[in-house]
């Protein structure tokens, strides 16, 4: 086993377990006051902060493992509904930045109510085209991770609104737009550099500075899936990420014909 494989084993087995226990235990203290006793306001705030950062650590760990799988050419493809992947990605992204909203969304079963609650909190979702009804064939974890990172990034930088659009009849097309400070033209190339971060106004206005890892992950995942990503942004005018992801089923059909 290589040093890299040993490192991934460490991440999965030695870190994932303890982080999961911290998350579950903290959440239990927050929601089961009858069992564990009432919390003061300061105790609740501290536990909520622990839970937010634990969830962030879980997301980062999942991203690192998925990037490793991608770089090794590992795919687990299946047919899945994009709306299911999108809803889970939204919950994951919101969970880190707004746990109260995430808890509310988790108990909503119907899509209409789910999306209405999102709109009330400045997040608009529009789904048109083939894949709103028909399943999409790809690696669901990779697609969901792309969605989660794009949405999380938009939520961090927005002033008030985030708009998510899913469309496409052959390739899957994703638009994620925010009304944040925008990205200066000379800095756009830096957002896909691993551990690179923005400077100036965009950095000052973010709600939760990251590690500069998420968007580099998106770039790698889209590349290994044979897609592409483009950015439309200007300083002071918000940012829109446009992603194209081909169905891997189409690639399988082409290979079978050759």
C-alpha positions as CSV (number, residue, x, y, z in Angstrom):
1,X,0.0,0.0,0.0
2,X,1.4,3.4,-1.0
3,X,1.9,6.3,1.4
4,X,-1.1,8.1,-0.3
5,X,-3.3,5.0,0.4
6,X,-2.2,5.0,4.0
7,X,-3.1,8.7,4.3
8,X,-6.6,8.1,2.8
9,X,-7.1,5.2,5.3
10,X,-6.2,7.6,8.1
11,X,-8.7,10.2,6.9
12,X,-11.5,7.6,6.5
13,X,-11.1,5.4,9.5
14,X,-9.2,7.5,12.1
15,X,-10.9,10.9,11.5
16,X,-14.4,10.1,10.1
17,X,-15.5,8.1,13.2
18,X,-14.5,10.7,15.9
19,X,-15.9,13.6,13.9
20,X,-19.2,11.8,13.4
21,X,-19.4,11.1,17.1
22,X,-18.8,14.8,17.9
23,X,-21.5,15.8,15.5
24,X,-24.1,13.3,16.7
25,X,-23.4,14.0,20.4
26,X,-23.5,17.8,20.0
27,X,-26.8,17.6,18.0
28,X,-28.3,15.4,20.8
29,X,-27.5,18.0,23.4
30,X,-29.2,20.6,21.3
31,X,-32.4,18.8,20.4
32,X,-32.9,16.5,23.4
33,X,-33.1,18.9,26.3
34,X,-35.7,16.6,28.0
35,X,-33.1,13.9,28.3
36,X,-29.9,15.9,28.9
37,X,-31.3,19.0,30.6
38,X,-32.0,22.6,29.6
39,X,-29.3,24.8,28.0
40,X,-28.5,28.4,28.8
41,X,-28.3,30.8,25.9
42,X,-24.5,30.9,26.0
43,X,-24.3,27.1,26.2
44,X,-26.6,26.7,23.1
45,X,-24.6,29.2,21.1
46,X,-21.4,27.4,22.0
47,X,-22.8,24.0,21.0
48,X,-24.2,25.4,17.7
49,X,-20.7,26.8,16.9
50,X,-19.2,23.3,17.7
51,X,-21.8,21.7,15.4
52,X,-21.2,24.2,12.5
53,X,-17.5,23.6,12.6
54,X,-17.9,19.8,12.9
55,X,-20.1,19.8,9.9
56,X,-17.6,21.9,8.0
57,X,-14.9,19.3,9.0
58,X,-17.1,16.5,7.8
59,X,-17.7,18.2,4.5
60,X,-13.9,18.9,4.0
61,X,-13.1,15.3,4.8
62,X,-15.6,14.0,2.3
63,X,-14.2,16.4,-0.4
64,X,-10.7,15.1,0.2
65,X,-11.7,11.5,-0.1
66,X,-13.8,12.1,-3.2
67,X,-10.9,14.0,-4.9
68,X,-8.6,11.1,-4.1
69,X,-11.1,8.7,-5.7
70,X,-11.4,11.0,-8.7
71,X,-7.7,11.3,-9.2
72,X,-7.4,7.5,-9.1
73,X,-10.2,7.2,-11.8
74,X,-12.7,5.6,-9.4
75,X,-16.3,6.1,-10.5
76,X,-19.5,4.6,-9.0
77,X,-22.1,5.5,-11.7
78,X,-25.8,5.0,-11.5
79,X,-29.1,6.6,-12.6
80,X,-30.3,9.1,-10.1
81,X,-32.7,12.1,-9.9
82,X,-30.9,15.4,-10.1
83,X,-33.5,17.0,-7.8
84,X,-32.6,14.5,-5.1
85,X,-28.9,15.3,-5.4
86,X,-29.7,19.0,-5.5
87,X,-31.9,19.0,-2.4
88,X,-29.2,17.0,-0.5
89,X,-26.5,19.4,-1.7
90,X,-28.6,22.4,-0.6
91,X,-29.1,20.9,2.9
92,X,-25.4,20.1,3.2
93,X,-24.4,23.7,2.2
94,X,-27.0,25.4,4.4
95,X,-26.2,23.1,7.3
96,X,-22.8,24.8,7.8
97,X,-23.9,28.4,7.3
98,X,-27.4,28.4,8.7
99,X,-28.1,25.3,10.9
100,X,-31.5,26.7,12.0
101,X,-32.7,26.9,8.4
102,X,-31.2,23.5,7.7
103,X,-33.1,21.9,10.6
104,X,-36.3,23.4,9.3
105,X,-35.7,22.2,5.8
106,X,-34.9,18.6,7.0
107,X,-38.4,18.1,8.1
108,X,-40.1,19.3,4.9
109,X,-40.9,16.4,2.6
110,X,-42.8,18.1,-0.3
111,X,-40.6,19.9,-2.9
112,X,-43.0,22.9,-3.2
113,X,-42.8,23.6,0.5
114,X,-39.0,23.0,0.5
115,X,-38.4,25.4,-2.3
116,X,-40.9,28.0,-0.9
117,X,-38.9,28.0,2.4
118,X,-35.7,28.5,0.4
119,X,-37.2,31.4,-1.5
120,X,-38.2,33.0,1.8
121,X,-34.6,32.8,2.8
122,X,-33.2,34.3,-0.4
123,X,-32.4,31.0,-2.3
124,X,-34.3,30.5,-5.6
125,X,-34.3,27.2,-7.4
126,X,-35.4,26.6,-11.0
127,X,-35.4,23.2,-12.7
128,X,-36.2,22.7,-16.4
129,X,-35.3,20.3,-19.1
130,X,-35.0,16.6,-19.4
131,X,-33.3,15.8,-16.1
132,X,-36.0,17.3,-14.0
133,X,-38.0,14.2,-14.7
134,X,-35.6,11.6,-16.2
135,X,-32.7,10.2,-14.3
136,X,-29.2,11.3,-14.9
137,X,-26.4,8.8,-15.3
138,X,-23.2,9.7,-13.5
139,X,-21.4,9.4,-10.2
140,X,-23.9,10.9,-7.8
141,X,-21.4,11.7,-5.1
142,X,-19.3,13.7,-7.5
143,X,-22.2,15.6,-9.0
144,X,-23.6,16.3,-5.5
145,X,-20.2,17.5,-4.3
146,X,-20.0,19.9,-7.2
147,X,-23.4,21.3,-6.4
148,X,-22.7,21.6,-2.7
149,X,-19.5,23.5,-3.3
150,X,-21.0,25.9,-5.8
151,X,-24.0,26.6,-3.5
152,X,-21.9,26.9,-0.4
153,X,-19.6,29.4,-2.2
154,X,-22.6,31.5,-3.4
155,X,-24.1,31.5,0.1
156,X,-20.8,32.7,1.6
157,X,-20.6,35.7,-0.7
158,X,-24.2,36.7,-1.4
159,X,-25.6,39.9,-0.1
160,X,-29.2,38.8,-0.2
161,X,-29.9,36.3,-3.0
162,X,-28.6,33.0,-4.5
163,X,-30.2,31.6,-7.7
164,X,-29.8,28.0,-8.7
165,X,-30.8,26.8,-12.2
166,X,-30.7,23.3,-13.5
167,X,-31.4,22.5,-17.2
168,X,-30.2,20.5,-20.2
169,X,-31.5,17.8,-22.5
170,X,-28.2,16.1,-23.3
171,X,-25.6,17.5,-20.9
172,X,-26.6,18.7,-17.5
173,X,-26.2,22.5,-17.2
174,X,-25.9,24.1,-13.8
175,X,-26.0,27.9,-13.1
176,X,-25.3,29.1,-9.6
177,X,-25.5,32.9,-9.2
178,X,-25.0,35.2,-6.2
179,X,-25.4,39.0,-5.8
180,X,-22.2,39.4,-3.8
181,X,-19.2,41.6,-4.3
182,X,-18.0,39.9,-7.5
183,X,-14.5,38.8,-8.5
184,X,-12.0,41.2,-10.1
185,X,-11.0,39.9,-13.5
186,X,-7.4,39.5,-12.6
187,X,-8.4,37.2,-9.7
188,X,-10.8,34.8,-11.5
189,X,-7.9,32.5,-12.4
190,X,-7.0,32.1,-8.8
191,X,-10.3,30.7,-7.5
192,X,-9.5,27.2,-9.0
193,X,-6.0,27.0,-7.4
194,X,-5.9,24.6,-4.5
195,X,-5.7,26.6,-1.2
196,X,-5.8,29.8,-3.1
197,X,-8.0,32.6,-1.6
198,X,-9.6,35.8,-2.9
199,X,-8.3,39.2,-1.8
200,X,-9.8,42.6,-1.3
201,X,-13.5,43.3,-1.1
202,X,-14.6,39.7,-1.8
203,X,-12.6,38.4,1.1
204,X,-13.8,41.1,3.4
205,X,-17.4,40.5,2.7
206,X,-17.6,36.7,2.9
207,X,-19.7,35.3,5.7
208,X,-17.3,32.4,6.4
209,X,-13.8,32.4,4.9
210,X,-12.8,29.0,3.6
211,X,-9.6,27.2,3.0
212,X,-9.5,27.8,-0.8
213,X,-10.1,24.1,-1.3
214,X,-13.7,23.8,-2.4
215,X,-13.6,25.4,-5.9
216,X,-10.4,23.6,-6.8
217,X,-12.3,20.4,-5.9
218,X,-15.1,21.5,-8.3
219,X,-12.6,22.0,-11.1
220,X,-11.0,18.6,-10.6
221,X,-14.3,16.8,-10.4
222,X,-15.8,18.4,-13.5
223,X,-12.6,17.7,-15.4
224,X,-12.6,14.0,-14.6
225,X,-16.3,13.8,-15.5
226,X,-15.5,15.3,-18.9
227,X,-17.3,18.6,-18.3
228,X,-16.4,22.3,-18.1
229,X,-16.9,25.2,-15.8
230,X,-17.0,28.9,-16.7
231,X,-17.3,32.0,-14.5
232,X,-19.1,35.3,-15.2
233,X,-18.3,38.0,-12.7
234,X,-17.3,41.5,-12.3
235,X,-16.3,43.5,-9.2
236,X,-19.5,44.8,-7.5
237,X,-21.8,42.8,-9.8
238,X,-22.1,39.3,-8.3
239,X,-20.8,36.0,-9.7
240,X,-22.3,33.2,-11.8
241,X,-20.7,29.8,-12.2
242,X,-21.9,27.8,-15.2
243,X,-21.1,24.1,-15.2
244,X,-21.7,21.5,-17.9
245,X,-21.6,17.8,-16.9
246,X,-22.1,15.2,-19.7
247,X,-24.0,12.0,-18.9
248,X,-21.4,9.3,-18.5
249,X,-23.9,6.9,-20.0
250,X,-23.3,8.6,-23.4
251,X,-19.5,7.9,-23.0
252,X,-20.3,4.2,-22.3
253,X,-22.4,4.0,-25.4
254,X,-19.6,5.6,-27.5
255,X,-17.0,3.2,-26.2
256,X,-19.3,0.2,-26.9
257,X,-19.6,1.3,-30.5
258,X,-15.9,1.6,-31.1
